[in-house]
Amino acid sequence: MGRTDPFAMLPPTFSALSALADGLTREQLRSERLHRPTRELYVVRRQAPGLTMRLGALLELLPRTAVFSHGTAAMLLGLPDVGRGTATHVTVAPGGRAPQRRGVIAHRSTLLADDMCHVDGLAVTTPARTFVDMAASLHLDYLVALGDAILRLGPATGGTLRQRVGAAGGQRGVRRAREALLLLDGRSDSVPESVIRVRIIGAGLPTPVPQCLVRDHAGRPIARLDLGLPEHRLGVDYDGRVHAEPGQFGKDLRRHTLLVAAGWRVLRAGAADLRDGSVELITTLSP
């Protein structure tokens, strides 16, 4: 008779104590068949554990009222990465036990009834509450980028954001959240577009139009710019990965020719412009 697989009947996640009680040895607990997301928890490598699986495993070590929040909530909600880091964020009630373990950042805060939703069975702060929470740590430009992405989730999100920021009272970061609300525009299609737009406005330049439609002299649409200043016939395009794809160079060249013929000047922005505060780009845009 062949040897029985000692891991076959284990649950997807388990603690060391429960495994030892079920007959596993400490040597078996060191097996490469097991993934160890925290010191006390194990996951059987039947398949690579995804985000929700890993967080579900972590729940066994958290208070029952713990809710995933901040950057972790943003990730679960499908919002873009605006600098959330690698730590797992959870929020517990003010009197609750805050977990103290490596890789987990615990926050104590009161969660309103409308502050929570569920993603793949995990309790998560809503997009609006996540926006308020992250206002305490994000720079204004990246907070606006997060808010723009939330607006793209649906037409009702704008009112929900305003309502939640209004209810935040003296919560840390609420002043920045209020400032960001005035700058949100769901037409911005990406984080770089939002960040550059906010920096242009902050420099005292006219407010750019996101996804600005440009027409030729006959009124025919020829291009859509990431950001446009129609009164100055000036535009900004962010060069992301799509512009490096095969065949894209020729399309970009033809598009540029049409824009020049229509009397437009287009500046190209890249990752360096995000890192340096867009100083050179803004200087070029300035009269």
GUROVEX-887591 format. One record per residue (C-alpha): residue in three letters; x, y, z. Coordinates in pm, 1 decimal, always signed. Example, Ala and Ser with C-alpha at 12.3 -4.5 7.8 and 13.67 -1.06 7.14 Angstrom:
<atoms>
<type=ala, xx=+1230.0, yy=-450.0, zz=+780.0> .
<type=ser, xx=+1367.0, yy=-106.0, zz=+714.0> .
</atoms>
This chain:
<atoms>
<type=met, xx=+0.0, yy=+0.0, zz=+0.0> .
<type=gly, xx=+134.4, yy=+346.7, zz=-89.9> .
<type=arg, xx=+204.1, yy=+606.7, zz=+171.8> .
<type=thr, xx=-82.7, yy=+841.8, zz=+256.8> .
<type=asp, xx=-28.8, yy=+1208.1, zz=+169.7> .
<type=pro, xx=-22.8, yy=+1378.1, zz=+513.0> .
<type=phe, xx=-139.2, yy=+1707.6, zz=+359.9> .
<type=ala, xx=-429.2, yy=+1574.9, zz=+150.7> .
<type=met, xx=-699.0, yy=+1605.2, zz=+417.4> .
<type=leu, xx=-582.5, yy=+1931.7, zz=+571.4> .
<type=pro, xx=-810.0, yy=+2237.2, zz=+545.7> .
<type=pro, xx=-691.2, yy=+2518.9, zz=+313.4> .
<type=thr, xx=-555.9, yy=+2710.7, zz=+613.3> .
<type=phe, xx=-465.7, yy=+2592.3, zz=+961.5> .
<type=ser, xx=-256.8, yy=+2676.9, zz=+1265.7> .
<type=ala, xx=+49.3, yy=+2490.2, zz=+1384.6> .
<type=leu, xx=-129.9, yy=+2382.9, zz=+1701.5> .
<type=ser, xx=-423.9, yy=+2229.0, zz=+1515.7> .
<type=ala, xx=-190.7, yy=+2050.1, zz=+1271.6> .
<type=leu, xx=+18.7, yy=+1900.9, zz=+1551.5> .
<type=ala, xx=-299.1, yy=+1792.1, zz=+1728.4> .
<type=asp, xx=-407.9, yy=+1616.0, zz=+1406.5> .
<type=gly, xx=-84.5, yy=+1418.0, zz=+1390.1> .
<type=leu, xx=+152.3, yy=+1623.4, zz=+1173.1> .
<type=thr, xx=+510.4, yy=+1640.2, zz=+1291.4> .
<type=arg, xx=+718.6, yy=+1956.0, zz=+1324.0> .
<type=glu, xx=+937.6, yy=+1828.7, zz=+1040.8> .
<type=gln, xx=+629.8, yy=+1804.1, zz=+815.7> .
<type=leu, xx=+536.9, yy=+2160.7, zz=+909.0> .
<type=arg, xx=+869.0, yy=+2268.4, zz=+753.3> .
<type=ser, xx=+774.3, yy=+2105.3, zz=+422.0> .
<type=glu, xx=+787.6, yy=+2307.6, zz=+99.1> .
<type=arg, xx=+430.7, yy=+2188.5, zz=+43.1> .
<type=leu, xx=+322.2, yy=+2447.3, zz=+296.8> .
<type=his, xx=+312.6, yy=+2824.3, zz=+261.0> .
<type=arg, xx=+349.3, yy=+3028.6, zz=+579.0> .
<type=pro, xx=+185.2, yy=+3374.2, zz=+544.4> .
<type=thr, xx=+244.5, yy=+3446.7, zz=+914.5> .
<type=arg, xx=+443.9, yy=+3284.8, zz=+1193.1> .
<type=glu, xx=+148.4, yy=+3081.7, zz=+1322.4> .
<type=leu, xx=-55.5, yy=+3013.0, zz=+1010.8> .
<type=tyr, xx=-7.9, yy=+2769.3, zz=+722.5> .
<type=val, xx=-160.3, yy=+2727.2, zz=+376.1> .
<type=val, xx=-135.5, yy=+2401.9, zz=+178.5> .
<type=arg, xx=+26.7, yy=+2465.1, zz=-159.3> .
<type=arg, xx=-240.5, yy=+2290.1, zz=-364.6> .
<type=gln, xx=-224.9, yy=+2607.4, zz=-568.1> .
<type=ala, xx=-47.1, yy=+2937.8, zz=-523.8> .
<type=pro, xx=-243.7, yy=+3130.8, zz=-264.3> .
<type=gly, xx=-404.2, yy=+3442.9, zz=-410.5> .
<type=leu, xx=-461.1, yy=+3767.0, zz=-227.0> .
<type=thr, xx=-804.5, yy=+3679.8, zz=-89.3> .
<type=met, xx=-682.1, yy=+3336.3, zz=+18.0> .
<type=arg, xx=-386.8, yy=+3483.6, zz=+205.9> .
<type=leu, xx=-601.1, yy=+3747.8, zz=+372.2> .
<type=gly, xx=-863.4, yy=+3490.0, zz=+457.9> .
<type=ala, xx=-591.7, yy=+3289.4, zz=+630.4> .
<type=leu, xx=-484.2, yy=+3596.7, zz=+823.8> .
<type=leu, xx=-839.9, yy=+3647.2, zz=+950.9> .
<type=glu, xx=-796.2, yy=+3351.9, zz=+1183.9> .
<type=leu, xx=-547.2, yy=+3558.6, zz=+1382.4> .
<type=leu, xx=-744.9, yy=+3884.7, zz=+1385.4> .
<type=pro, xx=-1031.0, yy=+4007.3, zz=+1604.3> .
<type=arg, xx=-1373.2, yy=+3913.3, zz=+1467.7> .
<type=thr, xx=-1455.6, yy=+4279.2, zz=+1409.2> .
<type=ala, xx=-1140.2, yy=+4349.8, zz=+1205.3> .
<type=val, xx=-1197.4, yy=+4500.7, zz=+861.4> .
<type=phe, xx=-937.9, yy=+4525.8, zz=+585.1> .
<type=ser, xx=-875.9, yy=+4894.0, zz=+517.8> .
<type=his, xx=-648.5, yy=+5158.9, zz=+367.7> .
<type=gly, xx=-419.3, yy=+5026.4, zz=+92.5> .
<type=thr, xx=-532.5, yy=+4667.0, zz=+142.2> .
<type=ala, xx=-894.4, yy=+4769.2, zz=+91.1> .
<type=ala, xx=-798.0, yy=+4965.4, zz=-219.8> .
<type=met, xx=-631.7, yy=+4655.7, zz=-363.0> .
<type=leu, xx=-931.5, yy=+4433.7, zz=-288.2> .
<type=leu, xx=-1168.2, yy=+4690.9, zz=-438.1> .
<type=gly, xx=-969.4, yy=+4694.6, zz=-762.4> .
<type=leu, xx=-854.5, yy=+5054.0, zz=-721.3> .
<type=pro, xx=-516.9, yy=+5156.7, zz=-867.2> .
<type=asp, xx=-194.0, yy=+5149.5, zz=-671.5> .
<type=val, xx=-127.6, yy=+5503.0, zz=-549.3> .
<type=gly, xx=+147.1, yy=+5408.6, zz=-305.4> .
<type=arg, xx=-22.5, yy=+5162.5, zz=-73.4> .
<type=gly, xx=+295.0, yy=+4972.8, zz=+22.2> .
<type=thr, xx=+319.0, yy=+4602.6, zz=+98.5> .
<type=ala, xx=+182.7, yy=+4586.6, zz=+454.1> .
<type=thr, xx=-164.1, yy=+4452.4, zz=+528.7> .
<type=his, xx=-389.9, yy=+4717.4, zz=+683.9> .
<type=val, xx=-680.2, yy=+4635.4, zz=+914.9> .
<type=thr, xx=-910.4, yy=+4858.3, zz=+1117.0> .
<type=val, xx=-1057.5, yy=+4757.2, zz=+1452.0> .
<type=ala, xx=-1300.8, yy=+4937.1, zz=+1681.5> .
<type=pro, xx=-1146.2, yy=+5185.2, zz=+1930.3> .
<type=gly, xx=-1180.0, yy=+4939.1, zz=+2218.3> .
<type=gly, xx=-1086.6, yy=+4634.7, zz=+2012.5> .
<type=arg, xx=-767.9, yy=+4433.6, zz=+2033.4> .
<type=ala, xx=-524.8, yy=+4556.1, zz=+1769.9> .
<type=pro, xx=-315.1, yy=+4274.2, zz=+1622.2> .
<type=gln, xx=+59.0, yy=+4316.4, zz=+1667.1> .
<type=arg, xx=+243.6, yy=+4111.7, zz=+1409.6> .
<type=arg, xx=+499.0, yy=+4171.5, zz=+1139.5> .
<type=gly, xx=+355.7, yy=+4289.9, zz=+809.5> .
<type=val, xx=+23.0, yy=+4398.3, zz=+960.3> .
<type=ile, xx=-61.6, yy=+4761.6, zz=+1038.3> .
<type=ala, xx=-359.9, yy=+4797.9, zz=+1269.1> .
<type=his, xx=-572.8, yy=+5112.4, zz=+1293.8> .
<type=arg, xx=-824.2, yy=+5190.1, zz=+1568.3> .
<type=ser, xx=-1124.0, yy=+5381.3, zz=+1439.2> .
<type=thr, xx=-1502.3, yy=+5387.6, zz=+1454.8> .
<type=leu, xx=-1659.4, yy=+5237.9, zz=+1144.0> .
<type=leu, xx=-2006.5, yy=+5360.4, zz=+1051.4> .
<type=ala, xx=-2270.8, yy=+5118.3, zz=+927.0> .
<type=asp, xx=-2212.7, yy=+5229.4, zz=+567.1> .
<type=asp, xx=-1833.6, yy=+5205.3, zz=+592.7> .
<type=met, xx=-1810.9, yy=+4832.9, zz=+519.3> .
<type=cys, xx=-1872.8, yy=+4604.4, zz=+224.1> .
<type=his, xx=-1761.4, yy=+4253.0, zz=+131.4> .
<type=val, xx=-1522.7, yy=+4141.3, zz=-142.8> .
<type=asp, xx=-1487.8, yy=+3766.0, zz=-195.7> .
<type=gly, xx=-1626.5, yy=+3711.1, zz=+152.0> .
<type=leu, xx=-1381.0, yy=+3950.2, zz=+319.5> .
<type=ala, xx=-1497.1, yy=+4252.5, zz=+519.8> .
<type=val, xx=-1349.9, yy=+4561.6, zz=+353.9> .
<type=thr, xx=-1394.3, yy=+4935.8, zz=+395.7> .
<type=thr, xx=-1602.4, yy=+5092.4, zz=+118.9> .
<type=pro, xx=-1437.9, yy=+5302.9, zz=-153.3> .
<type=ala, xx=-1556.4, yy=+5623.5, zz=+16.1> .
<type=arg, xx=-1424.6, yy=+5523.4, zz=+358.5> .
<type=thr, xx=-1098.8, yy=+5402.8, zz=+200.7> .
<type=phe, xx=-1060.5, yy=+5746.1, zz=+37.8> .
<type=val, xx=-1102.2, yy=+5918.4, zz=+375.9> .
<type=asp, xx=-860.4, yy=+5679.2, zz=+547.1> .
<type=met, xx=-588.1, yy=+5718.5, zz=+285.3> .
<type=ala, xx=-615.3, yy=+6097.0, zz=+292.9> .
<type=ala, xx=-402.9, yy=+6085.3, zz=+606.8> .
<type=ser, xx=-100.5, yy=+5944.0, zz=+425.4> .
<type=leu, xx=-126.9, yy=+6028.2, zz=+54.7> .
<type=his, xx=-7.5, yy=+6348.2, zz=-109.0> .
<type=leu, xx=-288.9, yy=+6553.7, zz=-258.1> .
<type=asp, xx=-210.7, yy=+6459.2, zz=-618.4> .
<type=tyr, xx=-220.2, yy=+6085.6, zz=-550.0> .
<type=leu, xx=-528.9, yy=+6119.6, zz=-330.0> .
<type=val, xx=-704.1, yy=+6287.4, zz=-622.6> .
<type=ala, xx=-591.5, yy=+6000.3, zz=-845.5> .
<type=leu, xx=-754.4, yy=+5757.9, zz=-601.0> .
<type=gly, xx=-1071.7, yy=+5967.5, zz=-594.5> .
<type=asp, xx=-1084.1, yy=+5986.6, zz=-974.4> .
<type=ala, xx=-1066.2, yy=+5607.4, zz=-988.4> .
<type=ile, xx=-1350.2, yy=+5581.9, zz=-736.4> .
<type=leu, xx=-1563.3, yy=+5814.1, zz=-950.4> .
<type=arg, xx=-1508.9, yy=+5579.9, zz=-1244.2> .
<type=leu, xx=-1678.4, yy=+5301.6, zz=-1045.7> .
<type=gly, xx=-2020.3, yy=+5455.3, zz=-1112.5> .
<type=pro, xx=-2228.6, yy=+5775.2, zz=-1122.9> .
<type=ala, xx=-2341.2, yy=+5750.4, zz=-758.9> .
<type=thr, xx=-1990.9, yy=+5748.0, zz=-613.3> .
<type=gly, xx=-1944.3, yy=+6126.5, zz=-628.7> .
<type=gly, xx=-2230.6, yy=+6191.0, zz=-388.2> .
<type=thr, xx=-2119.3, yy=+5906.4, zz=-163.6> .
<type=leu, xx=-1766.9, yy=+6049.0, zz=-144.5> .
<type=arg, xx=-1891.2, yy=+6397.5, zz=-55.2> .
<type=gln, xx=-2124.6, yy=+6254.7, zz=+208.2> .
<type=arg, xx=-1852.9, yy=+6041.5, zz=+370.0> .
<type=val, xx=-1595.6, yy=+6321.8, zz=+374.9> .
<type=gly, xx=-1859.7, yy=+6547.3, zz=+530.2> .
<type=ala, xx=-1917.3, yy=+6291.1, zz=+804.8> .
<type=ala, xx=-1545.8, yy=+6251.3, zz=+880.0> .
<type=gly, xx=-1542.9, yy=+6533.6, zz=+1134.8> .
<type=gly, xx=-1194.0, yy=+6583.2, zz=+1272.6> .
<type=gln, xx=-1051.8, yy=+6257.7, zz=+1139.9> .
<type=arg, xx=-684.3, yy=+6281.7, zz=+1047.0> .
<type=gly, xx=-646.1, yy=+6384.1, zz=+682.8> .
<type=val, xx=-1001.0, yy=+6514.8, zz=+641.2> .
<type=arg, xx=-879.7, yy=+6861.6, zz=+542.7> .
<type=arg, xx=-680.7, yy=+6710.9, zz=+257.4> .
<type=ala, xx=-980.1, yy=+6496.0, zz=+162.0> .
<type=arg, xx=-1198.5, yy=+6807.7, zz=+135.2> .
<type=glu, xx=-935.5, yy=+6977.5, zz=-79.2> .
<type=ala, xx=-913.2, yy=+6671.3, zz=-303.0> .
<type=leu, xx=-1290.9, yy=+6658.6, zz=-351.9> .
<type=leu, xx=-1277.4, yy=+6993.2, zz=-530.9> .
<type=leu, xx=-1025.4, yy=+6855.3, zz=-780.8> .
<type=leu, xx=-1181.5, yy=+6518.2, zz=-866.5> .
<type=asp, xx=-1266.3, yy=+6441.2, zz=-1227.6> .
<type=gly, xx=-1375.1, yy=+6091.5, zz=-1326.9> .
<type=arg, xx=-1279.7, yy=+6155.9, zz=-1688.5> .
<type=ser, xx=-912.7, yy=+6108.4, zz=-1603.7> .
<type=asp, xx=-826.4, yy=+5761.3, zz=-1724.3> .
<type=ser, xx=-519.0, yy=+5674.3, zz=-1517.3> .
<type=val, xx=-314.4, yy=+5765.9, zz=-1212.3> .
<type=pro, xx=-47.0, yy=+5955.4, zz=-1412.6> .
<type=glu, xx=-314.0, yy=+6165.4, zz=-1587.1> .
<type=ser, xx=-472.3, yy=+6258.7, zz=-1254.6> .
<type=val, xx=-140.9, yy=+6336.6, zz=-1085.4> .
<type=ile, xx=-14.5, yy=+6556.9, zz=-1368.3> .
<type=arg, xx=-351.1, yy=+6736.2, zz=-1390.6> .
<type=val, xx=-341.0, yy=+6825.3, zz=-1021.0> .
<type=arg, xx=+17.2, yy=+6948.9, zz=-1045.8> .
<type=ile, xx=-68.2, yy=+7169.6, zz=-1343.7> .
<type=ile, xx=-358.1, yy=+7322.0, zz=-1149.8> .
<type=gly, xx=-136.9, yy=+7363.9, zz=-842.8> .
<type=ala, xx=+112.5, yy=+7562.0, zz=-1050.1> .
<type=gly, xx=-157.3, yy=+7819.8, zz=-1124.8> .
<type=leu, xx=-208.0, yy=+7714.9, zz=-1486.4> .
<type=pro, xx=-554.0, yy=+7672.6, zz=-1643.3> .
<type=thr, xx=-738.4, yy=+7353.5, zz=-1551.5> .
<type=pro, xx=-666.1, yy=+7088.2, zz=-1817.4> .
<type=val, xx=-951.6, yy=+6896.5, zz=-1977.4> .
<type=pro, xx=-908.7, yy=+6519.8, zz=-1924.0> .
<type=gln, xx=-949.6, yy=+6302.6, zz=-2233.3> .
<type=cys, xx=-968.9, yy=+6617.4, zz=-2443.8> .
<type=leu, xx=-1122.2, yy=+6557.4, zz=-2787.8> .
<type=val, xx=-937.8, yy=+6742.3, zz=-3065.6> .
<type=arg, xx=-1096.6, yy=+6816.8, zz=-3402.1> .
<type=asp, xx=-936.2, yy=+6928.3, zz=-3726.6> .
<type=his, xx=-1024.1, yy=+7251.6, zz=-3906.8> .
<type=ala, xx=-1320.7, yy=+7076.9, zz=-4069.9> .
<type=gly, xx=-1460.6, yy=+6972.4, zz=-3732.6> .
<type=arg, xx=-1367.0, yy=+6605.7, zz=-3765.5> .
<type=pro, xx=-1236.5, yy=+6431.0, zz=-3450.9> .
<type=ile, xx=-871.2, yy=+6337.5, zz=-3495.8> .
<type=ala, xx=-739.2, yy=+6254.6, zz=-3148.8> .
<type=arg, xx=-813.5, yy=+6237.6, zz=-2780.8> .
<type=leu, xx=-540.5, yy=+6380.2, zz=-2558.8> .
<type=asp, xx=-483.0, yy=+6271.4, zz=-2201.0> .
<type=leu, xx=-496.0, yy=+6637.0, zz=-2097.7> .
<type=gly, xx=-575.3, yy=+6941.0, zz=-2308.2> .
<type=leu, xx=-582.9, yy=+7319.0, zz=-2281.8> .
<type=pro, xx=-811.9, yy=+7395.1, zz=-2578.0> .
<type=glu, xx=-784.8, yy=+7772.9, zz=-2548.5> .
<type=his, xx=-408.3, yy=+7743.3, zz=-2595.2> .
<type=arg, xx=-420.1, yy=+7444.7, zz=-2833.6> .
<type=leu, xx=-180.3, yy=+7274.5, zz=-2597.3> .
<type=gly, xx=-193.9, yy=+6914.0, zz=-2484.6> .
<type=val, xx=-15.0, yy=+6660.5, zz=-2265.2> .
<type=asp, xx=+4.7, yy=+6287.6, zz=-2335.3> .
<type=tyr, xx=+145.1, yy=+6037.8, zz=-2088.7> .
<type=asp, xx=+362.1, yy=+5772.9, zz=-2253.5> .
<type=gly, xx=+282.1, yy=+5448.7, zz=-2076.2> .
<type=arg, xx=+355.1, yy=+5092.8, zz=-2182.0> .
<type=val, xx=+95.6, yy=+5096.8, zz=-2459.6> .
<type=his, xx=+315.8, yy=+5332.5, zz=-2662.4> .
<type=ala, xx=+591.9, yy=+5071.0, zz=-2666.6> .
<type=glu, xx=+370.8, yy=+4804.0, zz=-2822.3> .
<type=pro, xx=+445.1, yy=+4687.6, zz=-3179.2> .
<type=gly, xx=+273.4, yy=+4902.6, zz=-3438.4> .
<type=gln, xx=+197.6, yy=+5182.6, zz=-3194.0> .
<type=phe, xx=+484.9, yy=+5403.1, zz=-3310.8> .
<type=gly, xx=+333.2, yy=+5444.3, zz=-3657.0> .
<type=lys, xx=-8.4, yy=+5528.3, zz=-3512.4> .
<type=asp, xx=+145.3, yy=+5783.6, zz=-3276.7> .
<type=leu, xx=+338.6, yy=+5943.6, zz=-3562.7> .
<type=arg, xx=+27.3, yy=+5984.1, zz=-3778.1> .
<type=arg, xx=-169.9, yy=+6116.5, zz=-3481.9> .
<type=his, xx=+101.9, yy=+6371.7, zz=-3407.0> .
<type=thr, xx=+101.3, yy=+6488.4, zz=-3768.7> .
<type=leu, xx=-275.2, yy=+6544.6, zz=-3757.6> .
<type=leu, xx=-249.7, yy=+6736.3, zz=-3430.8> .
<type=val, xx=+24.0, yy=+6964.7, zz=-3564.8> .
<type=ala, xx=-181.9, yy=+7027.9, zz=-3878.3> .
<type=ala, xx=-473.2, yy=+7127.8, zz=-3654.0> .
<type=gly, xx=-251.0, yy=+7381.6, zz=-3478.8> .
<type=trp, xx=-189.9, yy=+7186.8, zz=-3158.4> .
<type=arg, xx=+134.6, yy=+7142.2, zz=-2966.2> .
<type=val, xx=+155.9, yy=+6823.6, zz=-2760.2> .
<type=leu, xx=+405.1, yy=+6759.5, zz=-2480.1> .
<type=arg, xx=+497.4, yy=+6403.6, zz=-2387.4> .
<type=ala, xx=+519.4, yy=+6307.6, zz=-2022.0> .
<type=gly, xx=+673.3, yy=+5994.2, zz=-1875.5> .
<type=ala, xx=+752.7, yy=+5823.1, zz=-1548.6> .
<type=ala, xx=+1031.6, yy=+6072.9, zz=-1474.9> .
<type=asp, xx=+773.9, yy=+6352.8, zz=-1467.7> .
<type=leu, xx=+589.4, yy=+6173.5, zz=-1189.1> .
<type=arg, xx=+907.2, yy=+6131.8, zz=-985.2> .
<type=asp, xx=+1037.7, yy=+6489.7, zz=-1013.2> .
<type=gly, xx=+711.8, yy=+6666.1, zz=-933.7> .
<type=ser, xx=+651.0, yy=+6738.4, zz=-1304.9> .
<type=val, xx=+867.0, yy=+7050.8, zz=-1266.2> .
<type=glu, xx=+1015.7, yy=+7046.4, zz=-1617.2> .
<type=leu, xx=+679.8, yy=+6970.3, zz=-1776.6> .
<type=ile, xx=+507.8, yy=+7254.4, zz=-1591.7> .
<type=thr, xx=+789.9, yy=+7495.3, zz=-1678.6> .
<type=thr, xx=+744.4, yy=+7408.7, zz=-2046.2> .
<type=leu, xx=+368.1, yy=+7459.6, zz=-2020.3> .
<type=ser, xx=+401.0, yy=+7797.3, zz=-1849.1> .
<type=pro, xx=+371.8, yy=+8110.3, zz=-2066.8> .
</atoms>
